[in-house]
Amino acid sequence: MNRNSFITYIFCIMTFVFVFAFPSDGAERAAPFRIAAGDGSTLTMEDLSGKIVLCFYETRDTKDKNSALKDELRKFRDQLFEKEKDILYVLPVVDCSGASRLFIGKWKDSLIRESEKAGYTVYGDWDGKMRDDNKFLRNESNFALINKDGSITYLTHGLIEEREISLILRKVRSLMGKEVLF
């Protein structure tokens, strides 16, 4: 390897480290939140520190809209070692802010049933604060990829097409050190 090639190689490595090791100036931090599951257990953004978060923020009507992305992420997660699975946190959140006080018990029961079906805890955003503070759209399927440092790496709303699913999977792999985005 000649000297110019070596210098170029070192420069590329250093650029990669700075681009992916630290959030960019434009990267927005996920807003602090406190959400509750149907069983009353709570979760905050602080609880997720050091984890890569796959956040699905949806309503009862939009929860099946991005099942293709959920299926692909489930397949990816199933291939990981247990230690790696601990780093990747699936966070399904339902907008419960419109729930009438008379029906909160039914909503909580529904969250418990959905958690059992999904295999992980489904949380409710009971006051809509998580939605508003993180710029999620009301009555829409929202997805946010949150890095270990709390920065939002990717945010999208609506139906996620196959091409975008591929991009999201590459970003998740990259954040986990499984793929280089060059």
C-alpha positions in Angstrom: 0.0 0.0 0.0 1.5 3.3 -1.0 1.5 6.3 1.2 -1.4 8.2 -0.4 -3.6 5.1 -0.3 -2.8 4.6 3.4 -3.6 8.2 4.2 -6.9 8.0 2.3 -7.7 4.8 4.2 -7.0 6.4 7.6 -9.1 9.4 6.6 -12.0 7.3 5.6 -11.9 5.3 8.9 -11.7 8.5 11.0 -14.6 10.0 9.1 -16.7 6.9 9.7 -15.9 7.0 13.4 -16.9 10.7 13.8 -20.0 10.4 11.6 -21.4 7.3 13.4 -20.0 7.6 16.9 -21.5 11.0 17.7 -24.9 12.4 16.8 -24.7 14.9 14.1 -25.5 18.6 14.9 -28.8 18.1 13.1 -29.7 15.0 15.1 -32.6 15.7 17.4 -32.8 14.1 20.8 -35.9 12.1 21.6 -38.0 14.1 24.1 -38.3 12.8 27.6 -41.5 10.8 28.2 -43.3 8.7 30.7 -45.7 6.0 29.3 -47.6 3.3 31.1 -48.5 -0.3 30.1 -51.9 -1.9 30.8 -50.6 -3.5 34.0 -49.5 -0.1 35.3 -45.8 -0.5 34.8 -44.1 2.7 33.5 -41.3 3.4 31.1 -39.2 6.6 30.6 -36.7 7.6 28.0 -34.1 7.4 30.7 -34.9 3.7 31.2 -33.8 3.2 27.5 -30.4 4.8 27.9 -27.7 2.8 26.1 -30.3 0.9 23.9 -31.2 1.2 20.2 -34.9 1.8 20.2 -37.4 0.7 17.5 -40.3 2.9 18.4 -43.7 2.3 16.8 -46.2 5.0 17.8 -49.6 4.2 16.5 -53.3 4.1 17.2 -55.7 1.2 17.4 -56.6 1.9 13.7 -53.1 2.2 12.4 -51.3 -0.6 14.3 -51.3 -3.0 11.4 -50.3 -0.4 8.8 -46.6 -1.2 8.9 -46.7 -4.9 9.6 -44.1 -5.5 6.8 -41.5 -3.4 8.7 -42.4 -5.1 12.0 -42.0 -8.6 10.4 -38.6 -7.7 8.9 -37.4 -6.3 12.2 -38.6 -9.3 14.0 -36.7 -11.6 11.6 -33.6 -9.5 12.1 -34.0 -9.5 15.9 -34.5 -13.3 15.9 -31.1 -13.8 14.3 -29.3 -11.9 17.0 -27.5 -13.4 20.0 -29.2 -12.8 23.4 -26.6 -10.1 24.3 -27.4 -8.2 21.1 -31.1 -8.6 21.6 -30.7 -6.8 25.0 -29.4 -3.7 23.1 -32.2 -3.6 20.6 -35.4 -2.5 22.3 -38.8 -2.8 20.5 -41.1 0.0 21.9 -44.7 -0.2 20.7 -46.8 2.7 21.9 -50.5 3.3 21.4 -51.9 6.8 21.5 -54.5 6.4 24.4 -54.9 10.2 24.9 -58.5 10.0 23.5 -59.6 7.3 25.9 -62.7 8.3 27.9 -62.3 7.9 31.7 -65.2 5.5 31.6 -63.3 3.1 29.3 -59.7 3.4 30.6 -60.0 -0.1 32.1 -61.0 -1.6 28.7 -58.0 0.2 27.1 -55.7 -1.2 29.7 -57.0 -4.7 29.2 -56.5 -4.2 25.4 -52.9 -3.2 26.0 -52.3 -6.3 28.1 -53.8 -8.5 25.4 -51.8 -6.9 22.6 -48.6 -7.3 24.8 -49.3 -11.0 25.1 -49.8 -11.3 21.3 -46.7 -9.3 20.4 -44.4 -10.9 22.9 -43.3 -7.6 24.4 -44.9 -4.9 26.4 -47.2 -2.5 24.6 -47.3 0.9 26.3 -50.0 3.6 26.2 -49.3 7.4 25.8 -52.2 8.4 28.1 -51.8 12.2 27.8 -50.5 12.6 24.2 -47.3 14.3 25.5 -45.0 11.7 23.9 -46.7 12.2 20.6 -46.6 16.0 20.7 -43.0 16.3 22.1 -41.6 13.9 19.5 -43.4 15.3 16.5 -45.4 12.1 15.9 -48.5 12.6 13.7 -51.9 12.2 15.3 -54.0 9.2 13.9 -51.0 7.9 11.9 -48.5 5.1 12.1 -45.2 6.6 13.2 -41.7 5.0 13.4 -38.6 6.4 15.1 -35.2 4.8 15.3 -33.5 6.1 18.4 -29.8 5.6 18.9 -28.1 4.6 22.2 -27.3 8.2 23.0 -31.0 9.2 22.7 -30.8 10.9 19.3 -33.5 10.2 16.7 -31.6 8.6 13.8 -34.7 8.1 11.6 -38.3 9.3 11.9 -41.1 8.6 9.4 -44.9 8.6 9.3 -47.5 6.7 7.3 -47.1 3.5 5.2 -43.4 2.5 5.0 -42.6 1.2 1.5 -40.3 -1.8 0.8 -37.4 0.5 -0.2 -37.6 2.4 3.0 -37.8 -0.8 5.0 -34.5 -1.8 3.5 -33.0 1.5 4.4 -34.2 1.2 8.0 -32.8 -2.3 8.3 -29.4 -1.1 7.1 -29.5 1.8 9.6 -30.3 -0.7 12.5 -27.5 -3.0 11.3 -25.1 -0.1 11.2 -26.0 1.1 14.7 -25.4 -2.4 15.9 -22.1 -2.6 14.2 -23.4 -5.3 11.8 -23.1 -3.2 8.5 -21.1 -0.3 7.2 -23.1 2.4 5.4 -20.8 3.4 2.6 
